[in-house]
């Protein structure tokens, strides 16, 4: 289940990366949110793997 959450977060982050270059305002905020989603999508599987 967490794998699918991580995939959705990763794809959402990639979408926000591309959206940041097309909007007229709040580019930095959107880019940072995309970066945060990508980091969370990588941290979830690593955190679960360390518990086992």
Order of alpha helices (4+ residues) and beta strands (2+ residues): alpha-alpha
